[in-house]
Amino acid sequence: MTWRRKQWDASSFPMWSDLRNRVEKDLSQFLHFTGLAGAGWLLDFALLQVFATVLHFPIALGNIFSSCIASLFVFTLSRRVIFNKASGNVFSRFAFYSLYTLAVIFAASLLAAYVQAAIEAICRAWNVEFSKGLIVAATKIAITPPQLLLNYFVSKFLIETSWRVRNGDPH
């Protein structure tokens, strides 16, 4: 008698196959979103440098302007090229994302002022002098990763979720 080990494949476990497909799709979308967000981040970074170093805006105010422009650029493009867009309510989705963006950017901009102050304090403590542009760059790099993750999940939800509004009936 010969013993043979059964070969298992994804079809043996359909729920795992569905889960794997879902994870692969989400990972692919996240990587594409990250690439697009990277382009948006470069736009944001360039605008922040102009606002903070050329126009002499405080970093928090410059970050609000640069981030709003870049964030709405990424949302609009990701809706077209990355996510499976649900039909209808485009204006509502865009309006909600704009409000969300303002709230996140306001919080990040407040945080940016503290991060910048901390970087400057570290530079003074180590007796190192960096240009304002480099300090602004380091600040922006430090506050970006949490925003990227949050923006991905909110964008995905807003773009792919079907919103049904009944004619004035809240139920």
N, C-alpha and C positions, 0 to 999 in steps of 0.2 A: 504494500500500500504506500502510495506516495502522497505526502502532504504538500499542498500548494497554498501559498499565502494569497488571500484574495486581494486583488488590486482595487484600490479605492480611487475614485475620481469625483469630480465635482457633481456629476449627475447622480451620484449616490446620495448626495445631500443637497437637495434643491434649495433649501433655505440658505445654506452656506454659499451656494453659487450666486443667489440673488444678492446676498450681503457683499460678496466679493465684487460683483458687478457694480453695486452701488458705491462701494469704497473706491474702486477704480475710477468711476465717473466723477465722484467728488474730488478725488486727488487730482485728476486731470483738470477739472475746472479750477481748483485752487492754484495749480501751477500756472495755468493760463492767466488767471486773475492776478497772480503775483507778478507775472511779466508785464501785464498792462499797468498794474499799480506801480511797478518800477518806473515805467515811462512817466506816469503821473507824478511819481515822487521826484523824478529829475526836473519836471516842470515846476513842481512845488518848490524844490530846493533852489532852482535858478531864480524864481520869483522872490523867494524869501531873501536870498542874497541881495537882490536889487532893492527890495523894500528896506532891509536892515542896514546895509552898508552904503548904498548910493543915496537913497531917499531919507535915511536916518530915522526910520520908524522904530519904535520900541519893538523888541523881538516878538512879544505877544501879539501886537497889532499886525505886524508883518506876517506872522504865522497864520492869523485868521484869514487875511486876504489871500495869501498864496495857497493855503490848504483848501479853502472853499473852491477856488478856481480849479485846482487839480482834482479834487475829489469829485466834483460834478462832471468833469471831463471823463474820469475813469468810470463812473456809474453809467453815463450815457453810452460809452463804447462797450462796456461789459454787457450791457443789456442787448446790444446788437450782435456781438460776436462770441460771447462765452456761455451765457446762461440760456436755458429754455424759457423764453419769455411767455408769461401768461398773458392772455388777451385782456384788453380793457384797462381802464383806470390808469392810463399812463401818466396823466397829469397828477393824480393823487399819489402815485408811487414816487414821482419826481419831487413833489411837494414834501412828502414825508421824509424822503432821503435828504432833502435840503435842510429840513429842521433837525434831523438826526445829525447831519454833518456839522451844522452850527454848534450843536450841543457838545459833540465830541471835540471839535476844534477849539471851542472855548475852554474846555477842560484841559486839553493838551497844551494850549497856549499858556494857560496859567502854570501848568507843570513846567513848560519850557523856561519860563522866567526863573523858577527855582533851580532847574537843572543847569541853566546858564550860570547862575550865581554860584552854584556848587563847583562847576568846572573852573570858574575864575578864582574861587577860593583855593582850590587844589593847586592851580597854577601859581598863585601867590605863595602858598605854603612850600612849594617845591622850588620857588624862585625861578620859574620858567615863564617866559613871555610868548604868548601866541597872538596872532592877529585876530581882530574881531571876526573876520570871515571864517577862520578855522574854528573858533569857539562856537559860532552860529552853526557851522557844519556838524560839529560834535554833538551839539544840543539836538539838532534835527535827527541825527542818526539814533540818538538815545530814545527819543519819544516815538519813533516810527513803528517798531514791531507790534506793540499792542494795538495800534490803530489799524494796521494791515489786517490782523485777524478779525477784529471787530467789523471792519468794513466789508470783508469777505462774507461773513455770516449774515450781516444785515442786507447787503446787496442781494445775495442769493435768496434770502427770504422774500424780500420785496419784489424781486423780478419773477421768481418762479411760483409764488403762491397765488392761487386764484382768489380774487376778492369778489364776492357776490353781494351786491347791495340791492335789496328789494325796494320797490317804489314806496319809500316812506314808511315801510313796515319794519320796525326794529326787531321783530320776532322772526 
